[in-house]
């Protein structure tokens, strides 16, 4: 049980780090759960909602479920 819990914590930390560095983009709701609502708001407020950059951002969007393994 401890090993499974430790693995989940490791994966969550890895996703949190990737989100903070801008390497991965997930939906705001998932990001708010991982990095906190204030941090997610500031991080995601710089994203344009339309235009030419949407194709680049869409390729980085992933649905994140904290219970699943990567």
N, C-alpha and C positions, 0 to 999 in steps of 0.2 A: 504494500500500500504506500509506503513512504517513497519508494522508487517511482511509482506512477505519479504521485503528487509532485515530486521533484522534477520530473520530466515535463509536466504541465507548466510548472513555474518557469522552467528554462525556456520553453517555447514562447510563453507569454512575454518574457523579458526580451527574447530575440525579436519578436514582432514589435514590441514597444520601441526598441532601439531603431529598427528599420523605419518605423513611422516617423520618429523624431528626426532622423537623418534625411527623410524625404525619398528613401529608396522604394518604399511601398506606400500606396494610398489605399485605404479602405474607407468604407462609408463612415460618415460622421458619427453615427450612433455607436458603431464598434470602436472607433477611435476614442470617443469620449469615455467608454468603459475602460480602455487600456491606459490612456495617458491623462485622463481627467478632462472634464468639460471645458475648463478655462484654456488649457493648453491646446486642446483640439480646436477650439474656436479661433485662437490666434494663428494656429498652423494652417487651418483650412480657409481662413478669411482671405488669404492671398491667392487662392485659386480662382481663376476666371470661370464664370458659369457658361460661357459660350465662346465662339470664335475658333481660331485655328489651333489653339493649344489643347482643345478637348480630345483630339485623337491621341496625343501623347499621354494625357492623364488617364484616359480610359484604359490604355494598355497596362497601366500600373494598378488599377483598381482590383481588389480582391475581396471576396466575402470572407469574413473571419468569424469562426466559431471557436471560442476558447476551449471547448471540450474536445475538439478533433485534433488529431495528430497531423503533423506536416510531413 
